[in-house]
């Protein structure tokens, strides 16, 4: 069973099922392993593996989101915001996700980015 913090970050979504990108089995395996490394807080190894997944499948939203989680947990909210935005633009997100990004953008002083995110809630 995955730790609660990982489940709560991805609740209601199945990252691999919701994607329109074809994911090779080896990349799926790497992504699963990287997610487990994140869950067990081995951030350095998780980041290395996630960056490799991004290199292999750059249109896949899940690695960007997980990288964002790592950066946010390490206190790098601006970098986390950039990665969350990549993930959100690559996936079909609901208005709640864009509102959350607008709040984060406001927290890091990115007013223009916050307005962009709020605009996406209406789209």
NUTI-565260 format. One line per 10 residues: number of its first residue (from 1); their letters; for each residue x, y, z of N, C-alpha, C. Coordinates in Angstrom, 1 decimal. Layout:
NUTI-565260
NUM	A	X,Y,Z,X,Y,Z,X,Y,Z ~ ...
//
This chain:
NUTI-565260
1	XXXXXXXXXX	0.8,-1.2,0.0,0.0,0.0,0.0,0.9,1.2,0.0 ~ 0.5,2.2,-0.8,1.2,3.5,-0.9,1.0,4.4,0.4 ~ 2.0,5.1,0.8,1.7,6.1,1.9,0.6,7.0,1.5 ~ -0.1,7.5,2.6,-1.3,8.4,2.4,-1.0,9.6,1.7 ~ 0.2,10.2,1.9,0.6,11.5,1.2,0.6,11.3,-0.3 ~ 1.0,10.2,-0.8,1.0,10.0,-2.2,-0.4,9.7,-2.7 ~ -1.2,9.0,-2.0,-2.5,8.7,-2.5,-3.3,10.0,-2.5 ~ -3.2,10.9,-1.5,-3.9,12.1,-1.4,-3.5,13.1,-2.5 ~ -2.3,13.1,-2.9,-1.8,13.9,-4.0,-2.5,13.6,-5.4 ~ -2.8,12.3,-5.5,-3.3,11.8,-6.8,-4.7,11.3,-6.7
11	XXXXXXXXXX	-5.4,11.6,-5.6,-6.7,11.0,-5.4,-7.7,11.4,-6.6 ~ -8.5,10.4,-6.9,-9.5,10.6,-7.9,-8.9,10.6,-9.4 ~ -7.6,10.4,-9.5,-7.1,10.4,-10.8,-6.2,9.1,-11.0 ~ -6.2,8.6,-12.2,-5.3,7.5,-12.5,-4.4,8.1,-13.6 ~ -3.2,8.5,-13.2,-2.3,9.2,-14.1,-2.1,8.5,-15.4 ~ -1.9,7.2,-15.4,-1.6,6.5,-16.6,-2.8,6.3,-17.5 ~ -4.0,6.1,-16.8,-5.2,5.8,-17.6,-5.7,7.1,-18.2 ~ -5.6,8.2,-17.6,-6.2,9.4,-18.1,-5.4,10.1,-19.2 ~ -4.2,9.5,-19.5,-3.4,10.1,-20.5,-3.7,9.7,-21.9 ~ -3.5,10.6,-22.9,-3.8,10.2,-24.3,-2.4,9.8,-24.9
21	XXXXXXXXXX	-1.4,9.8,-24.2,0.0,9.5,-24.7,0.2,8.0,-24.5 ~ 0.7,7.4,-25.6,1.0,5.9,-25.5,2.3,5.8,-24.7 ~ 2.3,5.0,-23.6,3.4,4.9,-22.7,4.0,3.5,-22.9 ~ 5.2,3.4,-23.4,5.9,2.1,-23.5,6.0,1.4,-22.1 ~ 5.9,0.1,-22.1,5.9,-0.6,-20.8,7.1,-0.3,-19.9 ~ 8.3,-0.1,-20.6,9.5,0.2,-19.8,9.4,1.6,-19.1 ~ 8.8,2.5,-19.8,8.6,3.8,-19.2,7.5,3.8,-18.1 ~ 6.5,3.0,-18.3,5.5,2.7,-17.2,6.2,2.2,-16.0 ~ 7.1,1.2,-16.2,7.8,0.7,-15.1,8.7,1.7,-14.4 ~ 9.4,2.5,-15.2,10.2,3.6,-14.6,9.4,4.6,-13.8
31	XXXXXXXXXX	8.3,4.9,-14.4,7.4,5.9,-13.7,6.8,5.3,-12.4 ~ 6.5,4.1,-12.4,6.0,3.4,-11.2,7.1,3.4,-10.1 ~ 8.3,3.1,-10.6,9.4,3.0,-9.6,9.7,4.4,-9.1 ~ 9.7,5.4,-9.9,10.0,6.8,-9.5,8.9,7.2,-8.5 ~ 7.7,6.9,-8.8,6.6,7.3,-7.9,6.8,6.6,-6.5 ~ 7.2,5.4,-6.5,7.5,4.7,-5.2,8.7,5.4,-4.5 ~ 9.7,5.7,-5.2,10.8,6.4,-4.6,10.4,7.7,-4.0 ~ 9.5,8.5,-4.7,9.0,9.7,-4.2,8.2,9.4,-2.9 ~ 7.4,8.4,-2.9,6.5,8.1,-1.8,7.4,7.8,-0.5 ~ 8.5,7.1,-0.8,9.4,6.8,0.4,10.5,7.9,0.6
41	XXXXXXXXXX	10.3,9.0,0.0,11.1,10.2,0.2,12.5,10.1,-0.3 ~ 12.8,9.3,-1.2,14.1,9.2,-1.8,14.1,10.1,-3.1 ~ 14.1,11.4,-2.8,13.8,12.4,-3.8,14.9,12.4,-4.9 ~ 16.2,12.3,-4.5,17.2,12.4,-5.5,17.1,11.3,-6.6 ~ 16.9,10.0,-6.1,16.7,8.9,-7.1,15.4,9.1,-7.9 ~ 14.4,9.6,-7.2,13.1,9.8,-7.9,13.2,10.8,-9.0 ~ 13.9,11.9,-8.6,14.1,13.0,-9.6,14.9,12.5,-10.8 ~ 16.0,11.8,-10.6,16.8,11.3,-11.7,15.9,10.4,-12.6 ~ 15.1,9.5,-12.0,14.3,8.6,-12.8,13.2,9.4,-13.5 ~ 12.6,10.4,-12.9,11.5,11.2,-13.5,12.1,12.0,-14.7
51	XXXXXXXXXX	13.3,12.5,-14.5,13.9,13.3,-15.6,14.1,12.4,-16.8 ~ 14.5,11.1,-16.6,14.7,10.2,-17.7,13.3,9.9,-18.3 ~ 12.2,9.8,-17.6,10.9,9.5,-18.1,10.5,10.7,-19.0 ~ 10.8,11.9,-18.5,10.5,13.2,-19.3,11.3,13.1,-20.6 ~ 12.5,12.7,-20.5,13.3,12.7,-21.8,12.7,11.7,-22.8 ~ 12.2,10.5,-22.3,11.7,9.5,-23.1,10.3,9.8,-23.6 ~ 9.5,10.4,-22.8,8.0,10.8,-23.1,7.7,12.2,-22.6 ~ 8.2,13.2,-23.3,8.0,14.6,-22.8,6.6,15.0,-22.7 ~ 5.6,14.4,-23.4,4.2,14.8,-23.3,3.4,14.1,-22.2 ~ 4.1,13.4,-21.4,3.5,12.7,-20.3,3.4,13.6,-19.1
61	XXXXXXXXXX	2.2,13.9,-18.6,2.0,14.8,-17.5,2.5,14.4,-16.1 ~ 2.4,13.1,-15.8,2.6,12.6,-14.5,4.1,12.9,-14.0 ~ 5.1,12.7,-14.7,6.5,13.0,-14.2,6.6,14.5,-13.8 ~ 6.0,15.4,-14.6,6.1,16.8,-14.2,5.4,17.1,-12.9 ~ 4.3,16.4,-12.7,3.5,16.6,-11.5,4.3,16.1,-10.3 ~ 4.9,14.9,-10.4,5.6,14.3,-9.3,6.9,15.1,-9.0 ~ 7.5,15.6,-10.1,8.7,16.5,-9.9,8.2,17.8,-9.1 ~ 7.1,18.3,-9.5,6.5,19.5,-8.8,6.3,19.2,-7.3 ~ 5.8,18.0,-7.0,5.6,17.6,-5.6,6.9,17.6,-4.8 ~ 7.9,17.1,-5.5,9.2,17.0,-4.8,9.8,18.4,-4.5
71	XXXXXXXXXX	9.7,19.3,-5.6,10.2,20.6,-5.4,9.4,21.4,-4.3 ~ 8.1,21.2,-4.3,7.2,21.8,-3.3,7.6,21.3,-1.9 ~ 7.8,20.0,-1.8,8.2,19.5,-0.4,9.5,20.0,0.0 ~ 10.4,20.3,-0.9,11.7,20.9,-0.6,11.7,22.4,-0.4 ~ 10.5,23.0,-0.6,10.4,24.4,-0.4,10.6,25.3,-1.6 ~ 10.8,24.7,-2.7,11.0,25.4,-4.0,9.7,25.6,-4.7 ~ 8.8,26.5,-4.2,7.5,26.6,-4.7,7.4,27.2,-6.2 ~ 8.3,28.1,-6.5,8.3,28.6,-7.9,8.6,27.5,-8.9 ~ 9.6,26.7,-8.6,10.0,25.6,-9.5,8.8,24.6,-9.6 ~ 8.2,24.3,-8.4,7.1,23.4,-8.3,5.9,23.9,-9.2
81	XXXXXXXXXX	5.7,25.2,-9.1,4.6,25.8,-10.0,4.9,25.6,-11.4 ~ 6.1,25.8,-11.9,6.4,25.6,-13.3,6.2,24.2,-13.7 ~ 6.5,23.3,-12.9,6.3,21.9,-13.2,4.8,21.5,-13.2 ~ 4.1,22.0,-12.2,2.7,21.7,-12.2,2.0,22.3,-13.4 ~ 2.4,23.5,-13.8,1.8,24.1,-15.0,2.1,23.2,-16.3 ~ 3.3,22.7,-16.4,3.6,21.7,-17.5,2.6,20.6,-17.4 ~ 2.5,20.0,-16.3,1.6,18.8,-16.1,0.1,19.2,-16.5 ~ -0.3,20.3,-16.0,-1.7,20.8,-16.2,-1.9,21.0,-17.7 ~ -1.0,21.6,-18.4,-1.1,21.9,-19.8,-1.1,20.6,-20.7 ~ -0.5,19.6,-20.2,-0.4,18.3,-20.9,-1.5,17.4,-20.6
91	XXXXXXXXXX	-2.3,17.7,-19.6,-3.4,16.8,-19.3,-4.8,17.5,-19.2 ~ -5.8,16.7,-19.2,-7.1,17.3,-19.1,-7.4,17.5,-17.6 ~ -7.3,18.7,-17.1,-7.5,18.9,-15.7,-8.8,19.6,-15.5 ~ -9.3,19.5,-14.3,-10.6,20.2,-14.0,-10.3,21.6,-13.4 ~ -11.3,22.3,-13.2,-11.2,23.7,-12.8,-10.6,23.8,-11.4 ~ -10.8,22.8,-10.5,-10.2,22.7,-9.2,-8.7,22.7,-9.3 ~ -8.1,22.0,-10.2,-6.7,21.9,-10.4,-6.1,23.3,-10.8 ~ -6.8,24.0,-11.7,-6.3,25.3,-12.1,-6.5,26.3,-11.0 ~ -7.5,26.2,-10.2,-7.7,27.1,-9.0,-6.5,26.9,-8.0 ~ -6.1,25.6,-7.8,-5.0,25.3,-6.9,-3.7,25.9,-7.4
101	XXXXXXXXXX	-3.5,25.8,-8.7,-2.3,26.5,-9.3,-2.4,28.0,-9.2 ~ -3.6,28.6,-9.3,-3.7,30.0,-9.1,-3.4,30.4,-7.7 ~ -3.8,29.6,-6.7,-3.4,29.9,-5.3,-1.9,29.8,-5.2 ~ -1.3,28.8,-5.7,0.2,28.6,-5.6,0.9,29.8,-6.3 ~ 0.4,30.2,-7.4,1.0,31.3,-8.2,1.0,32.6,-7.3 ~ -0.2,32.8,-6.7,-0.3,34.0,-5.8,0.6,33.9,-4.6 ~ 0.8,32.7,-4.1,1.7,32.5,-2.9,3.1,32.9,-3.3 ~ 3.5,32.6,-4.5,4.9,32.9,-4.9,5.1,34.2,-5.6 ~ 4.0,35.0,-5.6,4.1,36.4,-6.2,4.0,36.4,-7.7 ~ 3.4,35.4,-8.3,3.2,35.4,-9.8,1.8,35.8,-10.1
111	XXXXXXXXXX	1.5,37.0,-10.0,0.1,37.5,-10.2,-0.4,37.2,-11.7 ~ 0.4,37.4,-12.6,0.0,37.2,-14.0,-0.3,35.7,-14.3 ~ 0.6,34.9,-13.7,0.4,33.4,-13.8,-0.9,33.0,-13.1 ~ -1.2,33.6,-12.0,-2.4,33.3,-11.2,-3.6,33.7,-12.1 ~ -3.6,34.8,-12.8,-4.7,35.2,-13.6,-4.9,34.2,-14.8 ~ -3.8,33.8,-15.3,-3.8,32.8,-16.4,-4.5,31.5,-15.9 ~ -4.1,31.1,-14.7,-4.7,29.9,-14.2,-6.2,30.0,-13.9 ~ -6.6,31.2,-13.4,-8.0,31.4,-13.1,-8.8,31.5,-14.4 ~ -8.1,32.0,-15.5,-8.8,32.0,-16.8,-9.0,30.6,-17.3 ~ -8.1,29.7,-17.0,-8.3,28.3,-17.4,-9.5,27.6,-16.7
121	XXX	-9.8,28.1,-15.5,-11.0,27.5,-14.8,-12.3,27.8,-15.6 ~ -12.3,28.8,-16.4,-13.5,29.2,-17.2,-13.5,28.5,-18.5 ~ -12.4,28.0,-18.9,-12.3,27.4,-20.3,-12.9,26.0,-20.4
//
